[in-house]
Amino acid sequence: MKFNFSAWDLGGKIIFVSTCLAVLCLFFTWVELGFYSENGFSQDGYLFLICFLYPIIRLLQGKSIHKLGGYVGAIAGIVCGIAYINWKSADVFGVSINAAGSGPYVFIVASVFLGIGVYKYGNR
């Protein structure tokens, strides 16, 4: 594994930054109900990072990324984020509320950028 940010192309840099953003979003609020909130670690959001493993490991190894594998990870991240947000929605006294905080939304954005990075990445 090697870390050489300046040697990576635009796609590699986007993959790395999107992975960092996905890790950072775990510190954000994932559940927010006014007086009650929890971050991504207490909500097991770190499990969603599995979606980022293949592209970031291949990037750090300096190897090419199979586009389909990278896209599957990005799409799985988006689907997991949307499913989590939908899971935190409920009807209370006839009013629909969503208890999802900013964390899963940022995770979805990171997953979209992961897909863009995979698209742009080309192993010299």
ZAFIBA-161457 format. One record per residue: residue in three letters; chain; x, y, z of N, C-alpha, C in turn. Coordinates in Angstrom, 2 decimals. Each point is the difference from the previous one (the first is absolute). Layout:
% ZAFIBA-161457
    aa   ch       n.u       n.v       n.w      ca.u      ca.v      ca.w       c.u       c.v       c.w
   Ala    A         X         Y         Z         X         Y         Z         X         Y         Z
...
END
This chain:
% ZAFIBA-161457
    aa   ch       n.u       n.v       n.w      ca.u      ca.v      ca.w       c.u       c.v       c.w
   Met    A      0.84     -1.18      0.00     -0.84      1.18      0.00      0.89      1.24      0.00
   Lys    A     -0.37      0.92     -0.84      0.77      1.24     -0.05     -0.95      1.18     -0.03
   Phe    A      0.47      1.05      0.59     -0.80      1.22      0.06      0.79      1.10     -0.70
   Asn    A     -0.43      0.33     -1.22      0.66      1.05     -0.76     -1.08      0.83     -0.68
   Phe    A     -0.60      0.89      0.77     -1.14      0.78     -0.47      0.32      0.77     -1.27
   Ser    A      1.18      0.59     -0.08      0.34      0.84     -1.16      0.16     -0.82     -1.27
   Ala    A      0.31     -1.29      0.12      0.18     -0.84     -1.18     -1.31     -0.54     -0.55
   Trp    A     -1.06      0.07      0.78     -1.28     -0.52     -0.46     -0.64      0.94     -1.01
   Asp    A     -0.78     -0.56     -0.90     -0.76      0.82     -0.92     -1.24      0.55      0.72
   Leu    A     -0.79      0.76     -0.73     -1.18      0.63      0.61     -0.94     -1.04      0.61
   Gly    A     -0.22     -1.10     -0.68     -0.88     -1.04      0.52      0.50     -0.58      1.30
   Gly    A      1.30     -0.24      0.09      0.58     -0.53      1.23     -0.15      0.97      1.16
   Lys    A      0.19      1.27     -0.28     -0.16      1.01      1.04     -1.46      0.08      0.47
   Ile    A     -0.93     -0.11     -0.94     -1.42      0.04      0.37     -0.36     -1.23      0.83
   Ile    A      0.51     -1.16     -0.37     -0.26     -1.21      0.78      0.52      0.16      1.42
   Phe    A      1.21      0.51      0.15      0.58      0.15      1.33     -0.78      1.01      0.84
   Val    A     -0.33      1.14     -0.59     -0.74      1.03      0.74     -1.40     -0.48      0.35
   Ser    A     -0.65     -0.73     -0.91     -1.34     -0.50      0.31      0.04     -1.03      1.12
   Thr    A      1.05     -0.82      0.04      0.15     -0.96      1.09      0.23      0.72      1.33
   Cys    A      0.83      1.03     -0.02      0.22      0.79      1.21     -1.30      0.66      0.46
   Leu    A     -0.79      0.49     -0.94     -1.28      0.61      0.33     -0.95     -1.02      0.61
   Ala    A      0.01     -1.22     -0.54     -0.87     -1.06      0.55      0.40     -0.34      1.43
   Val    A      1.30     -0.04      0.27      0.46     -0.26      1.37     -0.36      1.18      0.90
   Leu    A      0.20      1.20     -0.49     -0.29      1.20      0.79     -1.48      0.11      0.35
   Cys    A     -0.87     -0.42     -0.89     -1.43      0.12      0.26     -0.46     -0.88      1.15
   Leu    A      0.80     -0.98      0.39     -0.37     -0.83      1.15      0.00      0.80      1.30
   Phe    A      0.71      1.11      0.02      0.03      0.87      1.17     -1.19      0.96      0.02
   Phe    A     -0.71      0.09     -1.12     -1.17      0.87     -0.09     -1.19     -0.65      0.69
   Thr    A     -1.06      0.76      0.13     -1.23     -0.50      0.59     -0.73     -0.89     -1.01
   Trp    A     -0.31     -1.23      0.41     -0.74     -0.92     -0.87     -1.45     -0.13      0.44
   Val    A     -0.27      0.25      1.27     -1.36      0.02      0.52     -0.16      1.29      0.78
   Glu    A     -1.07      0.72     -0.31     -0.23      1.27      0.68     -1.50      0.16      0.26
   Leu    A     -0.32      0.06      1.28     -1.39      0.19      0.42     -0.08      1.14      1.01
   Gly    A      0.48      1.13     -0.35     -0.05      1.15      0.90      0.92     -0.15      1.18
   Phe    A     -0.46     -0.69      1.02      0.78     -0.17      1.23      0.90     -1.23     -0.04
   Tyr    A     -0.11     -0.84     -1.01      0.73     -1.25     -0.08      0.74     -0.09     -1.33
   Ser    A      1.28     -0.37      0.04      0.75     -0.18     -1.24      1.06     -1.07      0.18
   Glu    A      0.37     -0.63     -1.10      1.05     -1.02     -0.01      0.84      0.17     -1.25
   Asn    A      1.28     -0.34      0.11      0.89      0.10     -1.16      0.00     -1.31     -0.78
   Gly    A      0.79     -0.04     -1.06      0.03     -1.17     -0.86      0.60     -1.24      0.64
   Phe    A      0.92      0.19      0.94      0.58     -1.16      0.67     -1.03     -0.72      0.85
   Ser    A     -0.80      0.74      0.74     -1.00     -0.64      0.85     -1.16     -0.57     -0.81
   Gln    A     -0.14      0.43     -1.24     -1.04     -0.53     -0.88      0.55     -1.07     -0.96
   Asp    A      1.22     -0.45      0.23      0.67     -1.01     -0.83      0.18      0.44     -1.45
   Gly    A      0.15      1.30     -0.21      0.21      0.52     -1.34      1.34     -0.40     -0.59
   Tyr    A      0.94     -0.39      0.85      1.31     -0.43     -0.49     -0.11     -1.23     -0.89
   Leu    A     -1.08     -0.75      0.14     -0.20     -1.16     -0.87     -0.19      0.42     -1.46
   Phe    A     -0.50      1.20     -0.21     -0.20      0.50     -1.36      1.33      0.25     -0.71
   Leu    A      1.08      0.12      0.76      1.31      0.25     -0.61      0.48     -1.19     -0.83
   Ile    A     -0.64     -1.14      0.17      0.34     -1.17     -0.81     -0.12      0.34     -1.49
   Cys    A     -0.93      0.87     -0.33     -0.22      0.40     -1.39      1.22      0.71     -0.60
   Phe    A      0.84      0.57      0.85      1.16      0.76     -0.46      1.28     -0.83     -0.02
   Leu    A     -0.04     -1.21      0.54      1.23     -0.78      0.16      0.70     -0.33     -1.31
   Tyr    A     -0.71     -0.55     -0.95      0.64     -0.42     -1.25      0.70      1.16     -0.71
   Pro    A     -0.69      1.11     -0.27      0.69      1.08     -0.71      1.20      0.59      0.76
   Ile    A     -0.14      0.19      1.31      1.10      0.64      0.73      1.19     -0.94      0.14
   Ile    A     -0.24     -1.28      0.18      1.12     -0.94      0.09      0.73     -0.09     -1.33
   Arg    A     -0.73     -0.08     -1.09      0.64     -0.06     -1.33      0.76      1.29     -0.30
   Leu    A     -0.56      1.12      0.42      0.68      1.28     -0.20      1.31      0.03      0.78
   Leu    A     -0.03     -0.39      1.25      1.20      0.02      0.82      1.04     -1.03     -0.46
   Gln    A     -0.46     -1.06     -0.64      0.93     -0.99     -0.56      0.58      0.47     -1.33
   Gly    A     -0.58      1.05     -0.57      0.47      0.49     -1.29     -0.46     -0.85     -1.16
   Lys    A     -1.06     -0.76      0.21     -0.52     -0.88     -1.04     -1.25      0.58     -0.62
   Ser    A     -0.37     -0.54     -1.15     -1.21      0.48     -0.67     -1.24     -0.47      0.77
   Ile    A     -1.06      0.73     -0.18     -1.28     -0.32      0.63     -0.93     -0.50     -1.08
   His    A     -0.54     -1.19      0.19     -1.00     -0.50     -0.93     -1.22      0.90      0.15
   Lys    A     -0.40      0.62     -1.09     -1.07      1.01      0.06     -1.28     -0.57      0.61
   Leu    A     -0.38     -1.20     -0.38     -1.24     -0.57      0.52      0.07     -0.17      1.51
   Gly    A      1.13     -0.49      0.50      0.16     -0.16      1.44     -0.06      1.33      0.74
   Gly    A      0.61      1.02     -0.58     -0.05      1.33      0.61     -1.39      0.59     -0.01
   Tyr    A     -0.71     -0.18     -1.12     -1.37      0.52     -0.09     -0.94     -0.73      0.95
   Val    A      0.21     -1.31      0.16     -0.84     -0.76      0.93      0.18      0.55      1.41
   Gly    A      1.23      0.29      0.38      0.25      0.57      1.32     -0.66      1.36      0.17
   Ala    A      0.11      0.85     -1.01     -0.61      1.33      0.07     -1.52     -0.09      0.07
   Ile    A     -0.58     -0.82     -0.84     -1.46     -0.14     -0.01     -0.49     -0.63      1.30
   Ala    A      0.76     -0.97      0.51     -0.38     -0.62      1.28      0.04      1.04      1.12
   Gly    A      0.97      0.90     -0.03      0.06      1.07      0.99     -1.20      0.92     -0.07
   Ile    A     -0.38      0.36     -1.22     -1.18      0.86     -0.18     -1.26     -0.71      0.49
   Val    A     -0.16     -1.27     -0.38     -1.18     -0.77      0.41     -0.04     -0.15      1.52
   Cys    A      1.15     -0.30      0.61      0.04     -0.14      1.47     -0.37      1.30      0.69
   Gly    A      0.51      1.12     -0.52     -0.33      1.30      0.60     -1.48      0.32     -0.11
   Ile    A     -0.56     -0.24     -1.18     -1.43      0.27     -0.19     -0.85     -0.94      0.86
   Ala    A      0.40     -1.27      0.07     -0.74     -0.96      0.83      0.05      0.41      1.47
   Tyr    A      1.15      0.47      0.45      0.13      0.44      1.39     -0.93      1.18      0.28
   Ile    A     -0.01      0.97     -0.91     -0.86      1.17      0.18     -1.47     -0.42      0.04
   Asn    A     -0.38     -0.89     -0.91     -1.38     -0.49     -0.01     -0.33     -0.79      1.26
   Trp    A      0.97     -0.72      0.53     -0.20     -0.78      1.22     -0.23      0.90      1.20
   Lys    A      0.54      1.20     -0.04     -0.17      0.95      1.11     -1.24      0.88     -0.16
   Ser    A     -0.83     -0.27     -0.98     -1.25      0.73     -0.18     -1.13     -0.76      0.69
   Ala    A     -0.91      0.75      0.59     -1.13     -0.62      0.70     -1.18      0.96      0.02
   Asp    A     -1.18     -0.55      0.22     -1.21      0.80      0.19     -0.30      0.07      1.49
   Val    A     -0.11      1.20      0.51     -0.32      0.22      1.40     -1.25      0.87      0.07
   Phe    A     -1.05     -0.54      0.52     -1.28      0.71      0.09     -0.43      0.57     -1.34
   Gly    A      0.19     -0.78     -1.06     -0.42      0.42     -1.33      0.94      0.95     -0.70
   Val    A      1.13      0.31      0.63      0.98      0.91     -0.60      1.26     -0.80     -0.32
   Ser    A      0.50      0.11     -1.21      1.20     -0.71     -0.39      1.23      0.78      0.47
   Ile    A      0.88     -0.68      0.73      1.24      0.63      0.45      1.18     -0.84     -0.47
   Asn    A      1.13      0.64     -0.18      1.22     -0.68     -0.37      1.05      0.36      1.03
   Ala    A      0.51     -1.01      0.70      0.97      0.21      1.06      1.44     -0.04     -0.50
   Ala    A      0.20     -0.17     -1.30      1.36     -0.07     -0.53      0.66      1.36      0.08
   Gly    A      1.22      0.01      0.49      0.77      1.23      0.08      0.77      0.25     -1.29
   Ser    A      1.04      0.79      0.08      0.76      0.37     -1.20      0.96     -1.09     -0.46
   Gly    A      0.40     -0.90      0.88      0.99     -1.01     -0.33     -0.34     -0.87     -1.20
   Pro    A     -1.17     -0.61     -0.06     -0.30     -0.85     -1.15     -0.11      0.78     -1.31
   Tyr    A     -0.41      1.25      0.07     -0.05      0.82     -1.21      1.41      0.27     -0.53
   Val    A      0.92      0.29      0.90      1.40      0.22     -0.40      0.59     -1.31     -0.53
   Phe    A     -0.38     -1.13      0.59      0.47     -1.29     -0.49     -0.48     -0.24     -1.43
   Ile    A     -1.22      0.36     -0.30     -0.51     -0.16     -1.37      0.80      0.86     -0.97
   Val    A      0.30      1.23      0.40      0.81      0.89     -0.85      1.39     -0.61     -0.22
   Ala    A      0.59     -0.55      1.06      1.31     -0.65     -0.12     -0.07     -1.18     -0.96
   Ser    A     -1.09     -0.75      0.04     -0.17     -1.14     -0.90     -0.14      0.44     -1.45
   Val    A     -0.69      1.10     -0.22     -0.11      0.54     -1.36      1.38      0.40     -0.51
   Phe    A      0.77      0.68      0.85      1.35      0.39     -0.40      0.90     -1.23     -0.20
   Leu    A     -0.23     -1.06      0.74      0.74     -1.23     -0.22     -0.25     -0.51     -1.42
   Gly    A     -1.26      0.01     -0.42     -0.33     -0.42     -1.36      0.66      0.88     -1.05
   Ile    A      0.02      1.30      0.24      0.67      0.93     -0.92      1.49     -0.29     -0.04
   Gly    A      0.58     -0.25      1.17      1.43     -0.30      0.05      0.35     -1.28     -0.74
   Val    A     -0.84     -1.02      0.15      0.22     -1.26     -0.72     -0.08      0.24     -1.50
   Tyr    A     -0.95      0.82     -0.43     -0.16      0.31     -1.41      1.25      0.72     -0.54
   Lys    A      0.54      0.93      0.77      1.13      0.80     -0.45      1.35     -0.70      0.17
   Tyr    A      0.03     -1.03      0.86      1.27     -0.65      0.31      0.49     -0.83     -1.17
   Gly    A      1.26      0.18     -0.32      0.64     -0.81     -1.04      1.43     -0.27      0.42
   Asn    A      0.33     -1.25      0.08      1.35     -0.36      0.42      0.94      0.25     -1.18
   Arg    A      0.86      0.97      0.15      0.91      0.44     -1.04      0.35     -1.12     -0.87
END
